[in-house]
C-alpha cells in the first residue's frame, strides 16, 4: 500500500503513516487522501495492528493542506461539491478506523492536514506547530458543514468560527492550553519518539476497550442531524473569487476578491 508519497511502515503492532512530500510541505494529493482512507478501512481486518501514527516527512510540516495544483482542473460548482463530498468520505473513514490513531504534528498543519489531524484520537505537537484553516485569505473556498461540525466538536463553535473568519493559525502554546494537543516537544525528533512510545504503550492495552470507546465517540458525533449544504458549497466553488484565489495562490500574489 505504500507509495513514494504515502509511506506506511509497520513495526509489530504499530503502523506509521508518513505523508511524504517534504518539498511541498507534505501537501496532499487526491491519491494520498485515498491511500490514507484505504488503510483505515483495511485496519479493521488486521487483528495484529493495535495503534497508528500519522506524521509528515521532515520537520517543516505535518501537511499544508491539499496541494493547490489539484484544483487546476476544477470547472465550477460541481467539481467543488464532488471534492467536499470526497473529503467528508475520507474523514469519515479515518474516524471509523477501529485502532487508536496518533497525529504527530510538527510545523504547519493547515487545511486538509488540519482536518486529518482533527479526526485523530490523540494529537502531539512540536513547539513550532501551527494549526488552522486560512482559506479566507488563500483560496476562497469553504469547509463543508460536516467538517465544521468536526472542528466545532474539537475546538468549540466560537473558536472554530473565529479561526476561519480571521484566517489565523493556532500556535503551540495555545494548542496545548485548549487541549488541541496533549503534549508539546522542542523538536520533531523528540515528538516522533514520544508518538512511537505512546503507540507502543497503547498497543499493550485491551483492544476491545479501545475499539468500543472509539466507536461510541464516532456514534455520538454521527447522531448530529445531517444538514444539506450543497447550495453553499456550490456558491464558493462556482464563484469568480475561487478562480481568482486559485490563480493568485499559484502566482504567489495577493488575491483581488470581488465577492462574485
N, C-alpha and C positions, 0 to 999 in steps of 0.2 A: 504493500500500500504506500510505502514511502516514495517520494519523488524528489527531484532536486530542490523544489521549493517548499515541500512539506515533508520534513524528515520525521519518521517515527522510530524511536529507539526503544527497545524492550530489554529490561534487566530484571528477570524474575517476575514478581507480581506488579512491578511498576512500569508504566509506559510514559515516555516523554515525547511530546509532540513539539517540534521546533518549526516555527514559521521562519522560513529560510530565504529571505530576500534582503539581506542587510544593506545592500547598495540602494534599495528603495525604501529603507526604514521598515522593512517587512510588510509593506503594503500588500494587501491580499488580492489575489486574482479569484475569479469565479471558480476555477479548478481547485484552488486551495480551500475555499469555503466548502465545496462539495466533498473533498477528501476528509476534512475535519468532521463533517456530518456523517459520512460513511463510517468512519472509525467509531463514532459514538453509537451508531446503530448496531454495529457488529459487536460492541463491547458486551452486550447482554449475553452473548453466546460464548464468551471467554471466561470460563469458571476460574482460571488461574490469574486473571487480571484483577487487581484489588485497588489500584489507585492510578491516577493520571495526572501528569504535569503538562501544562501548556506554557510555552515561553517563546520569545523571539530570539533569533540569532544575533549574536553580538550584544553590546550593552547600550545601544542608542535608542532602541525602540522595542516594545512588545509587538505592536503593529500600528502603523499610522493609517488605519482605515482601509477602505477599498482603494486599490490602485485606480487613480482617476482616469487612466487610459482605458479602463474597462467601459467607461461611459461614452467613448468616442462614437460608437455605433448606435447610440440611442437616437430614436427618431420620434420623439413626442411622448405623450402621456402613457400610452400602453406599455412602452418599454420600462418606464418608471414604475408602473403598477406591478409588472412582472418581477422587477428587481426587488421591490419591497416584500412581495409575497414569497419570493425565494429566500430573502433574509429571514423572514418570520419562520419559514420551514426549517432553515438551518439552525437558528437559535433554539427552536423547539426540540430539534434532535439533540442539541447539546444539553438542554435542560433535562431531557429524558434519559440521558446516559446514566445507567444504574451504578456506576462506580464513582467515588468521590473524585472531583476534578479541582486541581490547584492551579491558579493563574500566578505565574511568577513575572511581575511587571517591572521591567527596567526601562527607563526612558519614556518615550512617547507611547501613549495608549489612547488613541483617538478614533472617532467614528466607528467603523466596523470592528476595530480592535477593542474599543471600549465596550461595545455590545457583547463581544465574545467574553471578555474578562468579567463583565457584569453577570453573566449566567453561570459562571463557575461557582463552585461551592465555597472556596476559600481563596482570598487574594493576598499575596505578599508583595511588597514593593521595595524598590530601591529609593534612595533619597533624591534622585533626580527624576523620579516618575512624574508624569503629567497625564491627567485623565479628563476626557471630555468630548464634546461634540461641537466643534467650531464651525458648523455648516452654514450659519447665517453670514459669516464673513468669508467663506471659501467657495462653496459650490452652489449654494442657494437651493438645495433640495430640502427634504424633511424626513423625520422619522415616522414610522407607522405608529398607530395607536398601540399596537401590541408592544412595540419597543419602548414607547413612553410609559406604558404600564410596568414593564420590567424595571426600567430605571427609577420610576417613582417608588416602587416597592423596595428598591435598594437604597435610594438616597433621600426619599421623601419627595412629595409633589412640589413643594416650594423650591427646594434646591434644584431639582431637575428643571423646573421652569426657568429659574434664574440662569442656570448654566447655558441653556440653549439660547435664551433671549440675549445674553451678553457675550456669548461665544468664549467665555473664559475657561481656563483649564484648572482643575483641582491639582494642587501640588502635594508633595509627600506628607508634610506635617498635617495639613487639613485632611488628607485621605485617612491618616491614622486616627485623627481626632473624631471623625464622623463614622468610623467603622467601615469605610470602604476597603481598607486593607487592615489586616490584624497585626502585622509586624513590618518594620522597616529595617533596611540594611544599607550599609555605607557604600557598597559596590555590588555589581552584578554577580561576581563570583560568590560572595557571601550569600546573596539572595538565592542563587540557584542551588547552592549547597544546602541551605535551610529547606528549600522546597523538596529536595531529594530526601532529606532527613525526615521531614513531616510525612511525605508519601510512604516511606518505608515503615514508619510507625503506624500510620493508618492501615497499612496492609496487614498488620497483625491483629486488627480488631474484628469483631463479629460482622461478617459481610452482610448478613441479612438485616441486622440492625441498621447499618448504614444505607442499604438499598431501600428499605421500607421508609426510613426517615426522609430520604431524598424524594421518594415518590409522594409522600404526604405533602411536602412543601410544594412539589410540582402541581398536585391536585388543588391545593389551596389557591395558587395563582391562576390555575385554569378555570376555577369556578367564577372568575370575574366575567361579567357579561361581555359577549363579543359585540363590538361596535364596528359598523361599516365605515371605512374611511377612504373608499376608492375615489370619491369626488375631490377630497382634499389632497391626496397623494397626486392625483392627475393634474390638479391645479399647479402644483410646484413643478413636476417633471415635464409638463407640457408648456411651460412658460418660456418667454424670451429670456427671462432672468436666469433660468437654469442653463440655457445655451451660453449666455454671456459669462456666467460663473465658471463653466467648464473651460471655455476658451481663455478667460483671464487667468485661471489657475495654471493651465498648461503654458501660457505665455509669461507667467510669473509677473503679472501686473495686477493692479487693483481693479476690481470689477466695477462697472458702471451700472448700478441697479436702477431699474425704472419702475418696478412693481407691476410689470406686464408679462 
